[in-house]
């Protein structure tokens, strides 16, 4: 498209660096670029996850990328004061501290990237509070926050941050700046109570019938979910995996995927012996049950070894040989696209939940933190899954013990025929695939309020 045919105006995007917070926004950015808008997307990262990792993927969408690490890095995120207090406390501290440290410089960098074009709207991931403040500094009137987590968490998340001194100090600094709505504690600790801020979610009314107040549930948008249909584009290793699983299923075997997610697996491995022991017990118990049912087990191990997780022959015996596949990274979108997962153990991440729902996969959900408890409860309520006991959520409603899962639930899920969970998952998938969340999102962000 030539410069002269460009639609007048720019949209500004902002997000954290994590995949789960970048990917849901990508189809919307691509759509706006196709409509002729300029999209300027700023990301603030850190040493372990630099913003620069997204330069090429976003450039491929036609987006103007702004690497804030180059101009306004966030060194305070590495300090003991911000990082202390456990995962949740440090997360909330970091979100607010980054907003204080990065927002002014981010606004300047975004303005330079936009140039003399008028800014017609701003869209940011709700974890990127710095983006909200930067956009308010730029005077952007029309702002939309995308909740990349499961929307139920906005009202269900325990306020662990409320009495945290560091959080309150950072909130006071934001309030004192006079930029944005910070007179009250942000909703769920991160979402400003700004009446002009619209809150969007690429979820479905079918998945969360009790939509939190003020949230526009757009519908599941499959374009926002990773999917790899073309086997030829996959690596040779992943092609071999698909062929192996396809052959096993052709012989009548079911496939069980054990994947507690990168963040949770790493967190449990570092949290201490009790958490790693729970993770091992979960993987070993469910793998053994799956093997007894004649299934193939594929397990995502991240940085942890198969031996540490108890999914090797030493722990499972000879039955594990050729029937347990342990990989640091499992190509989940590829397996889902080719219908090669019959049951999945997961932690309850919102993106994985929506991927699984759209693929009709029954779930075992053992949540760890954040929105994951809401996902587990939704899966059980919808009939597509079961809540599994969770070390991080000991009072999880309706949670079933690992032993009962292994003895009763998983064998029933893997039995010949169509289980009740599979029937519910298949029906739900058929409905959510018809939803057009991206169309709704585009109409909303382009509408003048």
C-alpha positions as CSV (number, residue, x, y, z in Angstrom):
1,X,0.0,0.0,0.0
2,X,1.4,3.4,-0.9
3,X,1.9,6.2,1.6
4,X,-0.8,8.2,-0.2
5,X,-3.4,5.5,0.3
6,X,-2.8,5.2,4.0
7,X,-5.8,5.8,6.3
8,X,-5.1,8.9,8.3
9,X,-4.0,8.2,11.8
10,X,-2.2,5.8,14.0
11,X,-3.1,3.3,16.7
12,X,-0.7,2.8,19.5
13,X,-0.2,-0.6,21.1
14,X,1.6,-1.5,24.3
15,X,2.3,-4.9,25.9
16,X,4.6,-6.8,28.2
17,X,7.1,-9.1,26.5
18,X,5.5,-12.4,27.4
19,X,4.1,-14.5,24.5
20,X,0.7,-14.8,26.2
21,X,0.3,-11.1,26.4
22,X,1.6,-10.3,22.9
23,X,0.0,-12.9,20.8
24,X,-3.7,-12.0,21.5
25,X,-3.1,-8.5,20.2
26,X,-1.3,-9.5,17.0
27,X,-4.3,-10.3,14.8
28,X,-5.9,-7.0,15.8
29,X,-2.7,-5.1,14.9
30,X,-2.5,-7.0,11.6
31,X,-6.2,-6.2,10.8
32,X,-5.6,-2.4,11.5
33,X,-2.5,-2.4,9.3
34,X,-4.5,-4.0,6.5
35,X,-7.2,-1.3,6.9
36,X,-4.5,1.3,6.2
37,X,-3.7,2.5,9.7
38,X,-0.2,3.0,11.1
39,X,0.3,0.8,14.1
40,X,3.1,1.7,16.5
41,X,3.7,-1.1,19.1
42,X,5.9,-0.5,22.1
43,X,7.2,-3.2,24.4
44,X,9.1,-3.0,27.7
45,X,11.2,-6.1,28.6
46,X,14.1,-7.0,30.8
47,X,17.3,-9.0,30.7
48,X,15.7,-12.5,30.7
49,X,12.9,-11.5,28.2
50,X,14.1,-8.6,26.0
51,X,11.6,-6.7,23.9
52,X,13.9,-7.1,20.9
53,X,12.6,-10.7,20.5
54,X,9.4,-9.3,19.0
55,X,11.0,-7.0,16.5
56,X,10.9,-9.4,13.6
57,X,7.4,-10.9,14.3
58,X,5.8,-7.5,14.7
59,X,7.6,-6.1,11.7
60,X,6.2,-9.0,9.6
61,X,2.7,-7.7,10.5
62,X,3.6,-4.2,9.1
63,X,3.9,-2.8,12.6
64,X,6.3,0.0,13.6
65,X,8.1,-1.6,16.6
66,X,9.4,0.5,19.5
67,X,12.0,-1.3,21.7
68,X,11.7,0.5,25.1
69,X,14.7,-1.5,26.5
70,X,16.9,0.6,24.2
71,X,15.6,4.0,25.4
72,X,13.9,3.5,28.8
73,X,15.2,0.3,30.4
74,X,13.7,-0.9,33.7
75,X,16.7,-1.8,36.0
76,X,14.7,-1.4,39.2
77,X,12.9,-4.6,38.3
78,X,16.0,-6.5,39.2
79,X,16.3,-5.0,42.7
80,X,15.6,-7.2,45.7
81,X,12.9,-4.7,46.9
82,X,10.8,-5.3,43.8
83,X,11.6,-8.9,43.3
84,X,11.1,-10.0,46.9
85,X,7.9,-11.3,48.5
86,X,7.0,-14.2,46.3
87,X,5.7,-14.5,42.7
88,X,2.4,-12.6,43.1
89,X,3.7,-9.8,45.3
90,X,6.7,-9.2,43.1
91,X,4.5,-9.2,40.0
92,X,2.3,-6.5,41.2
93,X,5.2,-4.4,42.5
94,X,7.0,-4.7,39.2
95,X,3.9,-3.7,37.2
96,X,3.4,-0.5,39.1
97,X,7.1,0.3,39.5
98,X,7.6,-0.1,35.7
99,X,4.7,2.3,35.1
100,X,6.5,4.9,37.3
101,X,9.9,4.4,35.7
102,X,9.1,3.8,32.0
103,X,5.9,5.6,31.1
104,X,7.3,9.1,30.5
105,X,10.1,7.8,28.3
106,X,7.7,5.5,26.6
107,X,5.4,8.4,25.7
108,X,8.3,10.3,24.2
109,X,9.5,7.2,22.2
110,X,6.0,6.5,20.9
111,X,5.5,10.1,19.9
112,X,8.7,10.1,17.9
113,X,7.7,6.9,16.1
114,X,4.2,8.2,15.3
115,X,5.6,11.5,13.9
116,X,3.1,14.0,12.8
117,X,0.2,11.5,12.3
118,X,-2.8,11.9,14.6
119,X,-3.2,9.2,17.1
120,X,-6.7,7.8,16.8
121,X,-6.7,5.2,19.6
122,X,-4.6,3.2,22.0
123,X,-4.8,-0.5,22.8
124,X,-2.7,-2.2,25.5
125,X,-2.5,-5.4,27.4
126,X,-3.8,-4.9,31.0
127,X,-0.5,-6.0,32.5
128,X,1.3,-3.2,30.7
129,X,0.2,-0.5,33.1
130,X,3.1,1.7,31.9
131,X,1.4,1.7,28.5
132,X,-1.8,3.1,30.0
133,X,0.1,5.9,31.7
134,X,2.1,6.6,28.6
135,X,-1.0,6.8,26.5
136,X,-2.6,9.1,29.0
137,X,0.5,11.3,28.8
138,X,0.1,11.4,25.1
139,X,-3.5,12.6,25.5
140,X,-5.0,9.6,23.7
141,X,-8.7,9.8,24.5
142,X,-9.9,6.4,23.2
143,X,-8.1,3.6,25.2
144,X,-8.9,-0.1,25.3
145,X,-7.3,-2.6,27.7
146,X,-7.2,-6.2,26.5
147,X,-7.5,-8.7,29.4
148,X,-5.3,-11.5,28.1
149,X,-6.0,-13.5,31.3
150,X,-9.4,-15.2,31.9
151,X,-11.7,-12.3,32.6
152,X,-13.3,-13.9,35.7
153,X,-10.0,-13.1,37.6
154,X,-10.8,-9.4,37.6
155,X,-13.2,-9.9,40.5
156,X,-12.0,-13.2,41.9
157,X,-8.3,-12.5,42.4
158,X,-7.5,-12.3,46.1
159,X,-6.1,-8.8,46.8
160,X,-2.7,-10.0,47.9
161,X,-1.3,-6.7,46.9
162,X,-3.6,-4.5,49.0
163,X,-1.4,-4.5,52.2
164,X,1.9,-4.6,50.4
165,X,4.0,-1.6,51.4
166,X,6.0,-1.4,48.2
167,X,2.9,-1.7,46.1
168,X,1.2,1.1,48.0
169,X,4.2,3.3,47.7
170,X,4.3,2.8,43.9
171,X,0.6,3.5,43.7
172,X,1.0,6.7,45.7
173,X,3.7,7.8,43.2
174,X,1.4,7.1,40.3
175,X,-1.3,9.1,42.0
176,X,1.0,12.0,42.7
177,X,1.9,12.2,39.1
178,X,-1.6,13.3,38.3
179,X,-1.6,11.2,35.1
180,X,-4.4,8.6,34.8
181,X,-7.0,7.3,37.3
182,X,-5.2,6.2,40.5
183,X,-7.3,7.7,43.3
184,X,-8.5,4.1,44.0
185,X,-6.6,0.8,44.1
186,X,-6.7,-0.6,40.5
187,X,-9.1,-3.4,39.8
188,X,-7.3,-6.7,40.3
189,X,-4.3,-4.7,41.2
190,X,-3.4,-3.6,37.7
191,X,-6.5,-2.2,35.9
192,X,-7.1,1.6,36.5
193,X,-10.7,2.5,37.5
194,X,-10.9,4.9,34.7
195,X,-14.5,5.3,33.4
196,X,-13.2,6.2,29.9
197,X,-11.1,3.0,29.7
198,X,-12.8,0.2,27.8
199,X,-12.0,-3.4,28.9
200,X,-12.0,-6.1,26.2
201,X,-11.5,-9.9,26.3
202,X,-11.1,-12.4,23.5
203,X,-13.1,-14.9,25.5
204,X,-16.6,-16.2,25.0
205,X,-19.9,-15.7,26.8
206,X,-20.2,-19.5,26.7
207,X,-17.0,-19.8,28.6
208,X,-17.7,-17.1,31.2
209,X,-21.4,-16.6,31.4
210,X,-21.0,-14.5,34.6
211,X,-19.0,-11.7,32.8
212,X,-17.4,-9.3,35.2
213,X,-18.9,-5.8,35.2
214,X,-17.5,-3.5,32.6
215,X,-15.8,-6.2,30.5
216,X,-16.7,-6.6,26.8
217,X,-16.4,-10.3,26.1
218,X,-15.8,-10.3,22.3
219,X,-15.9,-14.0,21.5
220,X,-13.1,-16.5,21.0
221,X,-11.0,-15.5,18.0
222,X,-9.2,-18.4,16.5
223,X,-6.9,-16.0,14.6
224,X,-5.6,-15.0,18.0
225,X,-4.7,-18.6,18.9
226,X,-1.6,-20.3,17.6
227,X,-2.3,-23.0,15.1
228,X,0.0,-25.0,12.7
229,X,-2.0,-26.8,10.1
230,X,0.7,-27.2,7.5
231,X,2.9,-30.1,8.6
232,X,5.4,-29.3,5.9
233,X,6.3,-26.0,7.7
234,X,7.1,-27.8,11.0
235,X,10.6,-28.9,11.9
236,X,11.7,-32.4,11.0
237,X,11.6,-33.3,14.7
238,X,8.0,-32.1,15.1
239,X,7.0,-33.8,11.8
240,X,8.4,-37.1,13.2
241,X,6.4,-36.6,16.4
242,X,3.2,-36.0,14.5
243,X,3.8,-39.1,12.4
244,X,4.6,-41.2,15.5
245,X,1.4,-40.1,17.4
246,X,-0.7,-40.5,14.3
247,X,0.5,-44.1,13.9
248,X,-0.2,-44.8,17.5
249,X,-3.7,-43.4,17.3
250,X,-4.4,-45.4,14.1
251,X,-3.6,-48.5,16.2
252,X,-6.2,-47.4,18.7
253,X,-4.1,-45.7,21.3
254,X,-5.2,-42.4,22.9
255,X,-2.7,-39.5,23.6
256,X,-2.4,-37.7,26.9
257,X,-0.5,-34.4,27.1
258,X,1.0,-33.4,30.4
259,X,1.9,-29.7,30.3
260,X,1.9,-27.4,33.3
261,X,3.2,-24.5,31.3
262,X,6.7,-22.9,31.2
263,X,6.1,-20.3,34.0
264,X,4.5,-22.8,36.4
265,X,7.0,-25.6,35.7
266,X,10.0,-23.2,36.3
267,X,8.3,-21.7,39.3
268,X,7.7,-25.1,40.9
269,X,11.2,-26.2,40.2
270,X,12.6,-23.2,42.0
271,X,10.0,-22.9,44.8
272,X,11.5,-25.7,46.8
273,X,11.3,-29.5,47.4
274,X,7.5,-29.5,48.2
275,X,6.5,-27.9,44.9
276,X,8.8,-30.0,42.8
277,X,7.6,-33.1,44.7
278,X,4.0,-32.2,43.9
279,X,4.9,-31.7,40.2
280,X,6.7,-35.0,40.1
281,X,3.8,-36.8,41.9
282,X,1.3,-35.3,39.4
283,X,3.3,-36.3,36.3
284,X,4.2,-39.7,37.6
285,X,0.7,-40.6,38.8
286,X,-1.1,-39.4,35.6
287,X,1.5,-41.0,33.3
288,X,1.2,-44.3,35.1
289,X,-2.6,-44.2,34.8
290,X,-2.4,-43.3,31.1
291,X,-0.1,-46.2,30.5
292,X,-2.4,-48.6,32.2
293,X,-5.1,-47.4,29.9
294,X,-2.9,-48.1,26.9
295,X,-2.3,-44.5,26.1
296,X,0.7,-42.7,24.8
297,X,2.0,-39.9,27.1
298,X,3.7,-36.8,25.8
299,X,5.1,-34.5,28.5
300,X,6.4,-30.9,28.4
301,X,9.3,-30.7,30.9
302,X,10.7,-27.2,30.2
303,X,14.0,-27.0,32.1
304,X,13.3,-30.0,34.3
305,X,14.5,-33.5,33.4
306,X,12.2,-36.5,32.8
307,X,13.9,-38.2,35.8
308,X,13.1,-35.3,38.1
309,X,9.5,-35.4,37.0
310,X,9.2,-39.2,37.4
311,X,8.3,-39.9,33.8
312,X,11.2,-42.2,32.8
313,X,11.6,-46.0,33.0
314,X,13.1,-45.8,36.4
315,X,9.9,-44.4,37.8
316,X,7.3,-46.0,35.5
317,X,8.9,-49.3,34.6
318,X,9.2,-51.0,31.1
319,X,5.8,-49.7,30.1
320,X,7.3,-46.3,29.6
321,X,9.6,-47.4,26.8
322,X,8.4,-46.0,23.5
323,X,5.2,-44.9,25.1
324,X,6.3,-41.8,27.1
325,X,7.8,-38.9,25.2
326,X,9.3,-36.2,27.3
327,X,10.3,-32.9,25.5
328,X,11.4,-29.5,26.9
329,X,9.0,-28.0,24.4
330,X,5.9,-29.6,23.0
331,X,4.5,-28.2,19.7
332,X,1.0,-27.9,21.2
333,X,-0.6,-25.9,18.4
334,X,0.6,-28.5,15.9
335,X,-0.7,-31.4,17.9
336,X,-4.1,-29.6,18.5
337,X,-4.4,-28.7,14.8
338,X,-4.0,-32.4,13.8
339,X,-6.3,-33.7,16.5
340,X,-3.6,-35.6,18.3
341,X,-4.5,-34.9,21.9
342,X,-7.3,-36.8,23.7
343,X,-6.8,-35.5,27.2
344,X,-4.6,-32.7,28.5
345,X,-3.3,-31.8,32.0
346,X,-2.8,-28.1,32.2
347,X,-2.2,-25.3,34.7
348,X,-5.2,-23.2,33.6
349,X,-3.5,-20.5,31.5
350,X,-6.1,-18.5,29.6
351,X,-4.5,-18.8,26.2
352,X,-4.0,-22.6,26.5
353,X,-7.5,-22.9,27.8
354,X,-8.9,-21.2,24.8
355,X,-6.7,-23.2,22.4
356,X,-7.9,-26.5,24.0
357,X,-11.6,-25.4,24.0
358,X,-11.4,-24.5,20.3
359,X,-9.8,-27.9,19.6
360,X,-12.3,-29.9,21.6
361,X,-9.8,-31.3,24.1
362,X,-11.0,-32.6,27.5
363,X,-9.0,-31.1,30.4
364,X,-7.5,-31.8,33.8
365,X,-6.7,-28.5,35.4
366,X,-4.5,-28.0,38.4
367,X,-4.2,-24.2,38.9
368,X,-1.2,-22.3,40.4
369,X,-1.9,-18.6,40.5
370,X,-3.7,-15.6,39.0
371,X,-6.6,-16.4,36.7
372,X,-5.9,-20.1,36.7
373,X,-8.4,-21.0,39.5
374,X,-11.1,-19.3,37.5
375,X,-10.2,-21.3,34.4
376,X,-10.3,-24.6,36.4
377,X,-13.7,-23.8,37.8
378,X,-15.0,-22.8,34.3
379,X,-13.7,-26.0,32.8
380,X,-15.5,-28.1,35.4
381,X,-18.7,-26.0,35.2
382,X,-18.8,-26.4,31.4
383,X,-18.3,-30.1,31.7
384,X,-15.2,-30.1,29.5
385,X,-12.8,-30.8,32.4
386,X,-12.1,-31.6,36.0
387,X,-10.5,-29.6,38.7
388,X,-7.4,-31.4,40.1
389,X,-5.9,-30.9,43.5
390,X,-3.4,-28.0,43.4
391,X,-0.6,-27.2,45.8
392,X,-1.0,-23.5,45.3
393,X,-4.8,-23.5,45.6
394,X,-5.4,-25.9,48.5
395,X,-9.1,-24.8,48.8
396,X,-9.9,-25.2,45.1
397,X,-13.7,-25.9,44.9
398,X,-14.6,-29.4,43.7
399,X,-10.9,-30.4,43.4
400,X,-10.4,-34.2,42.8
401,X,-7.4,-35.9,44.3
402,X,-4.7,-37.2,42.0
403,X,-5.4,-40.7,43.2
404,X,-9.0,-40.5,42.2
405,X,-8.1,-38.9,38.9
406,X,-5.7,-41.7,38.2
407,X,-8.1,-44.5,39.3
408,X,-11.4,-43.2,38.0
409,X,-11.4,-40.0,35.9
410,X,-8.5,-40.4,33.5
411,X,-9.4,-44.1,32.6
412,X,-13.0,-42.9,31.9
413,X,-11.7,-40.1,29.7
414,X,-9.6,-42.6,27.8
415,X,-12.1,-45.4,27.5
416,X,-13.3,-46.5,24.1
417,X,-16.1,-44.3,22.6
418,X,-16.9,-40.7,23.4
419,X,-16.7,-39.7,27.0
420,X,-19.0,-37.1,28.5
421,X,-16.1,-34.7,28.7
422,X,-15.3,-35.2,25.0
423,X,-18.9,-34.8,24.0
424,X,-19.1,-31.5,25.9
425,X,-15.8,-30.3,24.5
426,X,-16.7,-31.1,20.9
427,X,-20.1,-29.3,21.2
428,X,-18.4,-26.3,22.8
429,X,-15.7,-26.1,20.2
430,X,-18.3,-26.1,17.4
431,X,-19.9,-23.0,18.9
432,X,-16.9,-21.0,19.8
433,X,-15.3,-21.5,16.4
434,X,-18.2,-19.5,14.9
435,X,-17.5,-16.5,17.1
436,X,-15.8,-13.6,15.4
437,X,-14.1,-11.8,18.2
438,X,-11.6,-10.0,15.9
439,X,-14.5,-8.4,13.9
440,X,-16.1,-7.2,17.1
441,X,-12.7,-5.9,18.5
442,X,-12.0,-4.0,15.3
443,X,-15.4,-2.4,15.3
444,X,-15.0,-1.3,18.9
445,X,-11.5,0.1,18.7
446,X,-12.4,2.0,15.6
447,X,-15.6,3.4,16.9
448,X,-15.6,7.0,18.2
449,X,-16.8,7.2,21.7
